[in-house]
Amino acid sequence: MSATTRITILGAGFAGLELSTQLSEALGDAVQVTLIDKADAFIFGFSKLDLMFGHAELPAVRLPYAHFAKPGVRLLRETVTAIDPVTRRVTTDAGVHEADFLVVAMGADYDIAATPGLADEHEFYSVPGAARLREVLSTFRRGHALVGVCGAPYKCPPAPSECALMLHDYLSRAGVRDDCEISLVLPLSSPVPPSPETSRALLAAFEERGIRFRPNCRIARVDAARRVATLDDGSEIAYDLFLGVPRHRAPAVVEAAGLTENGWVTVDPRTLQTRFPGVYAIGDIANTGTPKAGVFAEGAAGAVASALIAQIRGAGEGQLYGGRGTCYIEFGAGRIGRVEVDFFSGPKPTGTYHEPSVELRQDKLHFGASRRARWFGL
């Protein structure tokens, strides 16, 4: 291909930032990479819990895209209004972009309306939602706090468990834990299904802290006036404070483009190619069989980068997506656990568990700091 090969990447999250960075490192100005996102800054998903529980302030966790500068890459703040996967033409509120290769990495949207009553309650998966709950938590001193997930799949499967454990610490520091109850409703069979050892450790942490865990159920309806949540089995749970995880969906513009099937973009799980030539999907939007989490989006980006670089150079086919990732889990009391998950090497997913410790917090901090430096030079 010529030096004018055009690559358009939709979404500047984990996947888009890593893909454009790898393309820049390998090809520089030899290609034209256009990275499009409607936001003005990137925020790590785990920062939302830190924000909610008062461990960080918003300015400290916002990474403005103005700091993202890579040779051969232009980052545009535009809203995607239409996608034509056949011609690889993208229309935004600012114009039209033509591409030789198109990579859809727009992540998952939160479908608040899919759960009746949720709009009248609190969720902690968006930055505004976490910020609002920070204010609400400062006045919560007595009653039942319910952490409820409204559907699966959802981003970062351990996050609701982390929320419950961090809430225990928060209320303990406030001196009101004995006057409060905490429950967790999860539409999974265990907190971390690929790693039974990690799940057992979390269940033990719940029991030790008096956190009630209800698996295999989702929040189907919320009645803010009655303060009652209805589960998908018809049972009800009364609460005084609701901390919700909304149902997730692909962005409407991606659905309108005919890219989705059963709610998500179908791809070859090892190459990330869609059924449209020259069109890839990576990150939370793609149905790869791996969790919707940043570290897996990053791995998928590496595979697509390898494939595109190989095609542009005319040298082979690139590497396949390995389906491996490391997740850090907040266990409370300053301790961090780690689980290394592998989805594709064996007949079924496996997870290697590392017990929580204060020392592992440095690993998590390095994980964030290294990406911050790599992508933003900060």
C-alpha positions as CSV (number, residue, x, y, z in Angstrom):
1,M,0.0,0.0,0.0
2,S,1.0,3.6,-0.5
3,A,2.2,6.1,2.1
4,T,-1.3,7.6,2.0
5,T,-3.0,4.6,3.5
6,R,-5.9,5.9,5.7
7,I,-6.9,4.3,9.0
8,T,-9.9,5.7,10.9
9,I,-10.3,4.7,14.5
10,L,-13.6,5.4,16.2
11,G,-13.2,5.8,20.0
12,A,-10.2,7.0,22.1
13,G,-10.5,4.6,25.0
14,F,-8.1,1.8,25.9
15,A,-8.4,0.2,22.5
16,G,-8.2,3.4,20.3
17,L,-5.4,4.9,22.3
18,E,-3.2,1.8,22.2
19,L,-3.9,1.0,18.6
20,S,-3.1,4.5,17.4
21,T,0.0,4.6,19.5
22,Q,1.3,1.3,18.1
23,L,0.6,2.4,14.5
24,S,2.4,5.6,15.2
25,E,5.4,3.9,16.7
26,A,5.7,1.4,13.8
27,L,4.7,3.6,10.8
28,G,4.9,7.2,11.9
29,D,3.9,9.6,9.1
30,A,3.9,6.8,6.6
31,V,0.1,6.5,7.1
32,Q,-2.7,8.8,8.0
33,V,-4.4,7.8,11.2
34,T,-7.5,9.6,12.3
35,L,-8.7,9.0,15.8
36,I,-12.2,10.3,16.6
37,D,-13.9,10.7,20.0
38,K,-16.7,13.0,21.2
39,A,-15.2,13.5,24.7
40,D,-12.3,15.8,25.6
41,A,-10.5,13.5,28.0
42,F,-9.8,9.9,28.9
43,I,-10.5,8.5,32.4
44,F,-9.5,5.1,33.6
45,G,-12.5,3.0,34.6
46,F,-11.1,2.3,38.1
47,S,-10.9,6.0,38.8
48,K,-14.6,6.2,39.1
49,L,-14.6,4.2,42.3
50,D,-11.7,6.3,43.6
51,L,-13.7,9.4,42.7
52,M,-16.9,8.1,44.4
53,F,-15.2,7.1,47.6
54,G,-13.1,10.3,47.9
55,H,-9.7,8.8,47.1
56,A,-9.2,11.1,44.1
57,E,-10.5,14.4,42.7
58,L,-11.8,14.7,39.1
59,P,-9.1,17.0,37.8
60,A,-6.4,14.5,38.9
61,V,-8.0,11.5,37.0
62,R,-8.9,13.4,33.8
63,L,-6.4,12.9,31.0
64,P,-7.1,15.6,28.4
65,Y,-6.8,14.5,24.8
66,A,-5.0,17.7,24.1
67,H,-1.9,15.9,25.6
68,F,-2.2,13.1,23.1
69,A,0.3,13.8,20.3
70,K,1.7,11.0,18.1
71,P,3.4,11.2,14.7
72,G,1.0,10.3,11.9
73,V,-2.1,10.6,14.2
74,R,-4.7,13.3,14.4
75,L,-7.2,13.2,17.2
76,L,-10.5,14.9,16.4
77,R,-13.2,15.8,18.9
78,E,-16.3,14.9,16.8
79,T,-19.5,13.0,17.3
80,V,-20.0,10.1,14.9
81,T,-23.5,10.3,13.3
82,A,-23.3,7.6,10.6
83,I,-21.0,4.6,9.6
84,D,-21.0,2.9,6.3
85,P,-19.0,-0.3,6.8
86,V,-19.2,-1.3,3.1
87,T,-17.4,1.9,1.9
88,R,-15.7,2.5,5.2
89,R,-17.1,6.0,5.2
90,V,-17.7,7.8,8.6
91,T,-19.9,10.8,9.0
92,T,-19.5,13.1,12.0
93,D,-21.0,16.4,13.1
94,A,-18.0,18.0,11.5
95,G,-17.7,16.2,8.2
96,V,-17.0,13.0,6.4
97,H,-13.9,10.7,6.8
98,E,-12.9,8.0,4.2
99,A,-10.8,5.1,5.2
100,D,-8.9,2.2,3.7
101,F,-9.2,0.5,7.1
102,L,-11.9,1.3,9.7
103,V,-11.6,0.2,13.4
104,V,-14.7,0.6,15.6
105,A,-13.7,1.0,19.2
106,M,-16.5,3.1,20.6
107,G,-17.1,1.1,23.7
108,A,-20.4,0.3,25.3
109,D,-23.1,2.8,26.1
110,Y,-25.2,2.7,29.3
111,D,-28.9,1.9,28.6
112,I,-30.6,3.5,31.6
113,A,-34.0,3.3,30.0
114,A,-33.7,-0.5,29.8
115,T,-34.3,-0.8,33.5
116,P,-37.6,0.8,34.6
117,G,-37.0,3.3,37.4
118,L,-33.2,3.4,37.2
119,A,-33.3,7.0,35.9
120,D,-34.7,8.0,39.3
121,E,-31.9,6.3,41.2
122,H,-28.1,6.3,41.3
123,E,-25.5,4.5,39.2
124,F,-21.7,4.5,39.6
125,Y,-20.5,3.4,36.2
126,S,-20.4,6.9,34.6
127,V,-18.2,9.7,35.9
128,P,-21.2,12.0,36.6
129,G,-23.0,9.1,38.4
130,A,-19.9,8.4,40.6
131,A,-19.6,12.1,41.4
132,R,-23.2,12.3,42.5
133,L,-22.9,9.2,44.7
134,R,-19.9,10.8,46.3
135,E,-22.2,13.5,47.6
136,V,-24.9,11.1,48.6
137,L,-22.6,8.8,50.5
138,S,-21.4,11.7,52.6
139,T,-24.9,11.8,54.2
140,F,-25.7,8.1,54.3
141,R,-25.4,7.0,57.9
142,R,-28.0,4.3,58.4
143,G,-29.9,1.7,56.4
144,H,-29.5,-0.8,53.6
145,A,-27.1,-0.1,50.7
146,L,-27.8,-2.3,47.6
147,V,-25.2,-2.7,44.9
148,G,-27.2,-4.0,42.0
149,V,-26.2,-5.0,38.4
150,C,-29.0,-4.6,35.9
151,G,-27.7,-6.9,33.2
152,A,-24.8,-8.8,31.6
153,P,-22.3,-8.4,30.0
154,Y,-21.0,-5.3,31.7
155,K,-17.7,-3.6,31.9
156,C,-15.1,-4.8,34.4
157,P,-16.9,-7.8,36.0
158,P,-15.1,-7.4,39.4
159,A,-16.1,-3.8,39.8
160,P,-19.4,-4.3,41.6
161,S,-17.6,-6.6,44.1
162,E,-15.0,-3.9,44.6
163,C,-17.7,-1.3,45.2
164,A,-19.3,-3.4,47.9
165,L,-15.9,-3.9,49.7
166,M,-14.9,-0.3,49.3
167,L,-18.3,0.8,50.6
168,H,-17.7,-1.4,53.7
169,D,-14.4,0.5,54.3
170,Y,-16.0,3.9,53.7
171,L,-18.8,3.3,56.2
172,S,-16.4,1.8,58.7
173,R,-14.2,4.9,58.5
174,A,-17.3,7.0,59.1
175,G,-18.1,5.0,62.2
176,V,-21.5,3.9,60.9
177,R,-20.9,0.4,59.5
178,D,-22.8,-1.2,62.4
179,D,-25.9,0.8,61.5
180,C,-25.8,-0.2,57.8
181,E,-26.3,-3.3,55.7
182,I,-24.7,-4.0,52.3
183,S,-26.0,-6.4,49.6
184,L,-24.6,-7.2,46.2
185,V,-26.8,-8.6,43.4
186,L,-24.9,-10.0,40.4
187,P,-26.1,-11.7,37.2
188,L,-23.2,-14.1,37.4
189,S,-22.7,-17.4,39.1
190,S,-19.7,-16.0,41.0
191,P,-17.8,-12.8,41.3
192,V,-15.1,-13.8,38.8
193,P,-16.3,-16.9,36.9
194,P,-13.0,-17.7,35.0
195,S,-11.1,-17.9,38.3
196,P,-12.8,-20.0,41.0
197,E,-10.0,-19.2,43.4
198,T,-10.5,-15.4,43.0
199,S,-14.2,-15.9,43.5
200,R,-13.7,-17.9,46.7
201,A,-11.5,-15.2,48.1
202,L,-14.1,-12.5,47.3
203,L,-16.9,-14.6,48.8
204,A,-14.8,-15.0,52.0
205,A,-14.2,-11.3,52.1
206,F,-18.0,-10.7,51.8
207,E,-18.7,-13.1,54.6
208,E,-16.0,-11.6,56.8
209,R,-17.5,-8.1,56.3
210,G,-21.2,-9.1,56.6
211,I,-21.9,-8.3,52.9
212,R,-24.8,-10.3,51.5
213,F,-24.2,-11.8,48.1
214,R,-27.0,-12.9,45.7
215,P,-25.7,-14.5,42.5
216,N,-27.5,-15.4,39.2
217,C,-29.9,-12.4,39.5
218,R,-30.2,-9.0,37.9
219,I,-32.1,-5.9,38.9
220,A,-35.1,-5.8,36.6
221,R,-36.9,-2.8,38.0
222,V,-36.3,0.0,40.6
223,D,-39.0,1.8,42.5
224,A,-37.4,4.9,44.0
225,A,-40.6,6.0,45.7
226,R,-41.0,2.7,47.6
227,R,-37.2,2.1,47.7
228,V,-37.7,-1.4,46.4
229,A,-35.7,-3.2,43.7
230,T,-37.4,-6.1,41.8
231,L,-35.1,-8.9,40.6
232,D,-35.6,-10.9,37.4
233,D,-37.0,-13.8,39.4
234,G,-39.8,-11.6,40.7
235,S,-38.5,-11.2,44.3
236,E,-38.0,-7.8,45.9
237,I,-35.3,-6.2,48.0
238,A,-36.0,-3.1,50.0
239,Y,-33.1,-0.6,50.2
240,D,-32.2,2.9,51.5
241,L,-29.4,3.5,49.1
242,F,-29.2,2.1,45.6
243,L,-25.8,1.9,43.7
244,G,-26.6,0.5,40.2
245,V,-24.7,-0.8,37.3
246,P,-26.8,0.0,34.2
247,R,-27.4,-2.4,31.3
248,H,-24.9,-2.0,28.5
249,R,-25.5,-1.7,24.8
250,A,-23.6,-0.9,21.6
251,P,-23.9,2.8,20.6
252,A,-27.0,3.4,18.5
253,V,-25.0,4.6,15.5
254,V,-23.2,1.3,15.4
255,E,-26.5,-0.6,15.5
256,A,-27.9,1.6,12.7
257,A,-24.8,0.7,10.6
258,G,-25.8,-2.9,10.6
259,L,-22.6,-3.9,12.4
260,T,-24.3,-5.5,15.5
261,E,-25.7,-9.0,16.0
262,N,-27.4,-9.9,19.3
263,G,-26.5,-6.5,20.6
264,W,-22.7,-6.4,19.9
265,V,-20.4,-6.4,16.9
266,T,-19.6,-9.9,15.8
267,V,-15.9,-10.4,15.0
268,D,-13.5,-13.2,14.5
269,P,-12.3,-13.5,18.1
270,R,-8.6,-14.0,17.1
271,T,-8.3,-11.4,14.3
272,L,-11.0,-8.9,15.4
273,Q,-12.3,-8.7,11.8
274,T,-15.9,-8.0,11.1
275,R,-17.8,-9.5,8.1
276,F,-17.0,-6.3,6.2
277,P,-13.6,-6.2,4.5
278,G,-11.2,-3.8,6.1
279,V,-13.4,-3.2,9.1
280,Y,-12.4,-4.3,12.6
281,A,-14.0,-3.9,16.0
282,I,-12.1,-4.0,19.3
283,G,-12.8,-3.3,22.9
284,D,-16.1,-3.4,24.8
285,I,-18.2,-3.1,21.6
286,A,-16.9,-6.4,20.1
287,N,-18.2,-9.8,21.0
288,T,-14.9,-11.6,21.4
289,G,-15.7,-13.9,24.3
290,T,-13.4,-12.0,26.7
291,P,-14.5,-9.5,29.4
292,K,-15.4,-5.9,28.6
293,A,-12.4,-4.5,30.4
294,G,-9.6,-2.1,29.4
295,V,-6.7,-4.6,29.6
296,F,-8.5,-6.9,27.1
297,A,-9.3,-4.0,24.8
298,E,-5.6,-3.1,24.9
299,G,-4.7,-6.7,23.9
300,A,-7.1,-6.7,21.0
301,A,-5.7,-3.4,19.8
302,G,-2.2,-4.9,19.8
303,A,-3.5,-7.7,17.5
304,V,-5.2,-5.4,15.1
305,A,-2.1,-3.1,15.1
306,S,0.1,-6.1,14.2
307,A,-2.3,-7.1,11.4
308,L,-2.5,-3.6,9.9
309,I,1.3,-3.1,10.1
310,A,1.9,-6.4,8.4
311,Q,-0.6,-5.6,5.6
312,I,0.8,-2.1,5.0
313,R,4.4,-3.4,4.9
314,G,3.3,-6.4,2.9
315,A,4.9,-8.7,5.4
316,G,2.8,-11.6,6.7
317,E,-0.5,-11.5,8.6
318,G,0.4,-10.2,12.1
319,Q,-0.3,-11.8,15.4
320,L,-3.6,-13.2,16.7
321,Y,-5.4,-11.8,19.7
322,G,-4.3,-13.9,22.7
323,G,-7.3,-13.3,25.0
324,R,-5.1,-12.8,28.0
325,G,-5.3,-10.0,30.6
326,T,-4.4,-9.1,34.2
327,C,-7.0,-7.5,36.5
328,Y,-6.4,-5.8,39.8
329,I,-9.2,-6.1,42.4
330,E,-9.7,-3.9,45.4
331,F,-10.3,-6.1,48.5
332,G,-10.5,-3.1,50.9
333,A,-8.2,-2.2,53.8
334,G,-5.7,-0.9,51.3
335,R,-5.1,-4.4,49.8
336,I,-5.1,-5.3,46.1
337,G,-5.6,-8.7,44.6
338,R,-4.6,-9.7,41.1
339,V,-5.9,-12.3,38.7
340,E,-4.3,-13.3,35.4
341,V,-7.0,-14.7,33.0
342,D,-6.4,-16.6,29.8
343,F,-9.5,-17.2,27.6
344,F,-8.1,-18.9,24.5
345,S,-5.1,-21.1,25.3
346,G,-7.1,-24.0,26.8
347,P,-10.5,-25.7,26.3
348,K,-12.0,-23.2,28.8
349,P,-10.9,-19.9,30.4
350,T,-8.5,-20.1,33.3
351,G,-7.4,-17.7,36.0
352,T,-4.3,-17.5,38.2
353,Y,-5.0,-15.8,41.5
354,H,-2.6,-13.7,43.5
355,E,-3.6,-13.0,47.1
356,P,-4.4,-9.4,48.0
357,S,-1.6,-7.3,49.6
358,V,-0.6,-3.7,50.1
359,E,2.4,-4.4,47.9
360,L,0.2,-5.2,44.9
361,R,-1.2,-1.7,45.0
362,Q,2.1,-0.5,43.6
363,D,1.5,-2.9,40.6
364,K,-1.9,-1.3,40.0
365,L,-0.5,2.2,40.3
366,H,2.3,1.3,37.8
367,F,-0.3,-0.1,35.4
368,G,-2.1,3.3,35.3
369,A,1.0,5.4,35.3
370,S,2.6,3.5,32.5
371,R,-0.4,4.0,30.2
372,R,-0.7,7.6,31.2
373,A,3.0,8.2,30.2
374,R,2.8,6.1,27.0
375,W,-0.4,7.7,25.7
376,F,-0.2,11.2,27.1
377,G,3.4,11.8,28.1
378,L,2.3,12.7,31.6
